Amino acid sequence: MAPTRRITAGLLLLGVLLLPSWGVEARTAIVKAGEGWTLEVDGQPYVAKGVTFSGTGGPANFDKDCEQLRALGVNTLRTWGTGDETPALLDAAHKHGLRVLVGLWLRPGRAGMENDDAFDYARDAKGREAQLQATLAQVRRFKDHPAVLAWGLGNEVILNSPDEPSKVAYARFLEKVVRAVKKADPGHPVLSVDAWTLGVPLWEKYVPSLDAYGLNVYGRGIHALADAVKQAGGRKPWFITEFGAQGEWEVPKDARGLPVEPGDGEKYDVIVDGWRNALAPHVKAGRCLGLFVFNYSAALDHAGLWLGMLSGASTRPAWHAVREAYTGVKPVPALPVPVRLEVRGVEKEG
């Protein structure tokens, strides 16, 4: 508990004047509806048609980014954490009628994963408390912003935990964090994010306060996801918090042992098929509350080239697939389909 301090009237007034003025917050709830659930914003049904968001150049571009995404039929963004750019992103999203699943970063527990971090959830009590307080500080900072849809705790921490005791220790800590977040902000649901259904058994056993699951899924396996959730013991609604073509970690390898990247046609089709065919029945039934396609970014890194919606200023198949999935609009003219690549004029020295 923080020590009590005397505060003069003048300092109190200054503090009030410095608080952000965002107007009335948008209250979000997940409501049981028959055999399923409904996501509601201010009492109205809402389905997240989203993308994960890295942006194309920082806050200076957020307004344009949000305008473009809105034109694609996107209504929700997902971030992995908060930082100095978060206020500008929330403001831009609100301006263009978008909402944000705000990520609250929790450290992974295995070296070599996610910025080479390795946090010990089983033994580091001080570190756990520091993470809890840092998380609550961000919740208190942004909870009244009208663009906030919900809170997303962690990203694939269970996947990136070294052993079962570490996973259990993390899950027990996660329940403490969820309860604290909901106490600080009863107006927005809380979910936790992990790969496929790996988190479901642990969430069900140790994290009963969660409102929904966040599941990162890639490739055509999305058609089997609902059954996998059921088989894992899932009893809550879920969001697809990352989605796209098969990633390098699971595709077949060629004769040289290199991952075989899906073609542009497959990268396009998997997103449209995933939303329209794999997920649509579960959205209608109230099991799936929304989708976030990975990733809106202009980065020319490996993940951007394999899965991203942009390569610099050029649009990729995922860009056009998002538009067709969410609006029904196909690209005109149709996207070119490469059928053959030849390299000529190469001479071997020596």
N, C-alpha and C positions, 0 to 999 in steps of 0.2 A: 504493500500500500504506500502510495506516495505521501510524503510529509505534508501536513496542512500548512498553508502559507497565508499570511494576511494580504489581502488584495485591496488596494484603494479604489475608490469609485472611478477615478480617472483612468487607472490601468484597466479596469473592467470595461469601461466604455471603449477604450482603444482596442481591446480584444474583440469586442463585438463588431466594431467598424472594420476590423481586418478579416473577419470571417468571410468566406466566399458567399456570394448571393446567387443562389441557383433557383430560387422559387420553390415550388412544391415538389417534393420527391415523388417518383412513380413507385407505387407499392406493387410488389409482385408476389404472387402466391401460387403454389401447386395444390390444386384442389382435387380430392377424390371424386371421380365421376363414374358411377357404375363399376365395371371391371377394370377401368383404367383411371387416368388422371388428366386434368386440364391445367395448362400453364396459363395464368391470368395476369394481366397488367391493368391495374386500376379497375378490376372487375370484368375486363373484356378478354375473351380467349386470344391466345398469342402462340404462334408456332415460330420458333427460331429458324430463320433461313439465313445461315451465317457463313462467315469465313473467319479463319484465324488471321490476325492482323499484326504485321510488322511495319507496314507503311513503305513509302517510296522516297523518303528523304527527311524525316523528322517533322516537327510541328508545323513548319512552314508549308508542308504539303498536305496536312491532315484535312483541310477543308476540301481540297480537290479530290483527295482519296475517298472521302466519305460521299462526295457528290457522285463520283464514278460508280462506287459500289451500290449506292441507292439505285442508280440507273440499271444495274444488273439484276435488280430484284432482291438484293441483300437487305435484311432488316436488323441484323445483329452481328457484332464483332466479338471475337474472343481474344483476350490477351493472356499471357502466361504469368505476368507479374505487374507490379506498379512501379512508378518512378517519376522523375521530374517531368516527363512528357505526358503523364496520365491526365492532368487537368485539361490540357489542350485537346487531347483526343476525345475526352468526354464531352467537351464543349462543341467540338466539330460534329461528333456523332449526334448530339442533341439537335444541333442546327438543321441537320438533314434527316431527322426523324429516325435515327438508328439507336439501338440500345447496345449495351456492352456487357458481356459476361466477363467480369473483372477477375483476372487471375491473381491469386495470392500465393506467392512463391514459397515453397517449403523445400529445404535442402535435400538432395538425394543422398543415399547412404553408401554408394560404391564409387571408388575412385575410377576416373576415366569416363564418367557419365556426367552430362550436363555441366559443362564448365569445370570438369575434373574435380568436382566436390566429393567429399566423403564424410558425411555426418553420422555420428554414432548415437542413434536414438535410444539404445539400450542403456548407455552409461553417461551421456553428457546432459545432466540435469540442468546445468546453467545454460547450456546452448538451447535446450528445449524451451526454457522460460524466455530466453532472448527472442527466439522465433515467435513465440506466442505474443509477446508484447509488441514486437514489430508488426505482426499481422493485425492486431487490434488497432494499432495506430493508423494503419492504412484504411481499415474499415471505418473508423470514426472520421477520417479525413474525407472520404468519398461517399459515404452512405446516403447523404441527402441530395446527391446529384441526380437529376431526373433521367439521365441516360443509363444509370446502373440497372441492369436486369437481374443479376444474381452474382454470387461469389463462387469462384472455382478454386478450390484448395489443392495445391500441389500439381505436379505433372509427372506421372509415371514413377513416383517414388517407390512404390512396391516392386515394380519391374526392376528398378535399379537399386534394390536392397540386396546385400550379400548373402543372407541366410534367413531361415524362418524366424528365429528369435528377433532379428532386426525388423522383419516385417510386422511381427506382432507388436513390438515396442512402438513402431511408427503408428500402427493402427490405434493403439491405446492413446497415444499422444494426439492423434487426429481427432478422436472423440472429444478430448478436452478443448481443442481449438474450435471445433464446430459449435460446441455449447457456448463458448465464450463469444464467438462471432454472432450467434443468434441472440444472445443476451444484449450485445452492443447494438445490433441492428435486427429487430424482429420483422422488418419490412421487406426483406429480400431472402429468397431461398439460398441454401448452401449445398454445393455438390463437391465431390472430390474426383480427380481425374487420374486414370491409369490406363494401361494398355489392355486392349481386348477385354476379357472378363477376369483378369488376374486379381483385381481388387475386390470382386463381388463377395466371395466367401469371408474375407477379412472384414469388409464393411458391414456385412450382415451380423457377424459375431461380435465385433468390437466397436462399431461406429453406428449405433442405432439412431443417432440424432441427425444423420444426413437426410436431406430432402430428396436427393436424386443422385444417380451415378453419372459420371462423365467418362465415356469410353472412346479411346483412340483406336481407330480401325482403318485398315487400308486394304484395297483390292476387292475382289469378288466375294471374299469371305463374309462380307456384310450381309449376304443373303442368309447366312447361318447364325447371325449374331443373336437374334431374339431367342432361338432355341438354346444357344450357349448360355445366355443370361439365365434362363429358366433352369437349365441343368446345374448352373453354379449356385443356385439357391436364391437368385435375385427376386426381391419382392417390392421393388420400387421402380419408378419411371427412370428413363435414361435419355441423355443427350449423346449424340455422336460428336465428340469434341475435337477430333481431327479425322479427316478423311481424304482419300485420293487414291491414285493407282498404287499397285504393289510397290513397296519400298525396296531398297537395295538389300536390306537385311533378310528378305524372305523370297526374293525371286530366284529362279534357277541360275546356274552359272554356265558359262560357255566352256569350250574345250581348254581355254587358257586359265580357267578358274575365276573369270571376271563376271560380275553380275550382269544379267541380260536386262537392259532397260526396256520397259514397255514402250511400244510405239505411240505416236501422237494420237492415233485413232483410239487405242485402248485407254489412254489417259483421259480422253474426252468421254468415251462411252461409259466408263466405270462410274463417273460422277452422275451423269444423267440417269443411268440405270439404277444406281444406288438410291437416288432420291425418289424417282418415280415408281420403281418396282420393288426394290428391297425394303425401303422404309415406309412408303406410303400406307400400306395396310396397318403398320404399327403406330403411325401418326394418327390415323383414323380411330384406332382402338384405344388411343390414349396411353400407349406404352412408351413411344418415342416422342420427346418434346421438341426435337429440333436437331439440326445438322450444322456443322462447321467444316467447310472445305479448307484444306491446307494448301497454300498459304498466300495471302496478299502481301507481296514483297517484290521489290525491284532488284533484289540482291542477285548477283551472278555467282553465288556459291553453289556447292554441290546440291544441297536440298532445293535451292531455288530453281536450278536447271532441271532437276528430276521431277519435282512436284509443284513448283510455284505457278502462280497465275501470270507472272510477268517475268521477262528477262530484260532488265533495263527498262526502256520505254516500249518494248515490243510485247504484245499479248501472246500468251501461250494457250495451249488447248484448254487448260483448266479455266481460264478466263471466260471463254465462250461456252464451256460446259456449265459453269455456274449460271450464266444468263439463261441458257435453255432450261436448266433444271428448275429455276425459280420463276421464270416468266413465260417459258414456252417458245421464246424467240430463238430461231436458229441463225447461225452466221450466214451472211450473204455477201459475196459468193461463199459456197461451201469451203471448208478448210481443205487445203491441199493435202494429199496423201502421198508421201514419198514411197516409191516402190523399189527403187534401186539406187545405190550409191557407188560410184566408181572413182578410184584415185588413179590418175594417170601421170606419166612423166617422172616417176620416182626412179632414181638411179642408185644402185648400190655401189658404194666406194670400195676400192681396194681389190 
